[in-house]
Amino acid sequence: MHLIRLVYASEMAKPLTEADIEAILHSSHCNNTNNYITGLLCFNKQYFIQCLEGARTEVSRTYQRISHDRRHKNIQLLHLEEISARDFPE
């Protein structure tokens, strides 16, 4: 299996409530677990930065889904590389 690491940043498209954030975290956790994607998500109430690690196909599908999510704007791909091991295995 070819593993990749993808890092992107985006801006929040509209203000999110605490419940919105919890919903994002819950759906992200479920989707990522089902697709064997690990990583890191940081959010400071205006910007997101996320690192996704996993199989090339699954990470690419996840990034495409995120890039079409109306809660994000100004999405920028910051880093993409093949990896031999995950930095965020859990």
ABEGO torsion letter per residue (X at the ends): XBBBBBBBBBBBABBBBAAAAAAAAAAAAAAAAAAGBBEBBBBAGABBBBBBBEBAAAAAAAAAAAAABAABBGBBBABBBBBABBABAX
